[in-house]
Amino acid sequence: MADQLFIRLDANISGEVSWARLNSGDEFPDEVGHGPLHQTTALATGCRVTVLVPTIDVLLASATIPTQNRQRILAALPYAFEEQLIEDIDALHFAVGDRDKAGKLNFAAIAHSCMKAWIEELETCAIQPYALVPEVLALPYTEGGWTVLRSYSDMVLVRTGAQSGFSVESESLELVLGIAIAEADTPPAWVRVIDSEGSPSSSFELADCETVFESDNNHPVAIMAQSYVAAQSINLRQGPYSLHEKLGRYWRPWIPVAALAAVWLLLSVALTVSDYLRYKSSEQSLQRQIEQIYLNTFPNARKVVDAQVQMKRKLIELRGNAGRAPGGFINLLEVSGPALKQIPSLQLQKINYKDGVLSLAFKINNLQTLDQLKETLAKNSAIKVKLQSASARGDQVEARLRIEENRS
């Protein structure tokens, strides 16, 4: 689980916030502070940020909405409280919570202007909060009782349920609490009053309800960070303000580009597959040609497994044993080749090799050059050279030489 940063917006001073950073696995915040919002930018790095907004700007209520369809709920909510709202319903943003035991749906109503101002202010400081939550829903909560938090502020927070509560001026607390308890569908069995750091301590009594007073020297935002339970709150980042919708707005203009890229990718893949199949077919055709050349060259071959490998083996056999010199077709060519190259007028017409004998048929310019060639070849003691025939044809001589290994 990531570290958590709680930022509480100040209802009285614009730009001023309180914060508490809670390390993963810790029960108490390791850093608490107060100051301008930009001071929390560095703290927010690597943290799951929850912003606690002023309760005075949020209406928390419940309504009987029979449908379970979220779209119909959002469409019906504004009209369920239209007569009780001062502002035009079109100017309000509604965030849906859970249903209570009586089946009523808890919700929060907040002006669009507030939501936009908060989010713009946070984004200016490079803070992207996961949740915006009414601060009263971060107070300690125990089913069956209410919780009151008094602090240095003139406003007192009262949590009346898992997803309900309100704020009231400190001098009117006792009166408003009494009225709220009397009008509650299920009155609380007790009211827990927490006096936090800097709050003026005073006691009072409520009719038909036990009042428990306790003192907590921690900063209010530290108390909220310790007691916050996401499942027992309402995240105002819903609908047009949700992170999902925000990302959708960023990506929506790129959808046509992404679609074109996808089409291009599909065409590219199709062309690649087509090329592969074509090259595969050509490879198979070439393989068949290689096999046919092998069979034509070596008609005694019975089986073709790998024509290229078998061809190499046959050529090695033709070269003869490596320990014998010169021997074999290739070696006889290597021995006689340099002498043949020395005769510019020599025109090689036919080469034949059989049973260790290399026969050459060629044309040469005169008999004197032919004798010179024969003498040059005969100087190599590794071979035997025999002139098989020689006849003059016009201004050239046609001759045949027999070359074989000298085994004597």
Secondary structure, 3 states (H helix, E strand, C coil): CCEEEEEEECCCCCCEEEEEEECCCCCCCCEEEEEEHHHHHHHHCCEEEEEEECHHHEEEEEECCCCCCHHHHHHHHHHHCHHHCCCCHHHEEEEEEEECCCCCEEEEEEEHHHHHHHHHHHHHCCCCCCEEEEHHHHCCCCCCEEEEEECCCCEEEEEEECCEEEEEEHHHHHHHHHHHHHHCCCCCCEEEEEECCCCCCCCCCECCEEEEEEECCCCHHHHHHHHCCHHHCCCCCCHHHCHHHHHHHHHHHHHHHHHHHHHHHHHHHHHHHHHHHHHHHHHHHHHHHHHHHHHHHCCCCCCCCCHHHHHHHHHHHHCCCCCCCCCCHHHHHHHHHHHHHCCCCCEEEEEEEECCEEEEEEEECCHHHHHHHHHHHHCCCCEEEEEEEEEEECCEEEEEEEEEECCC
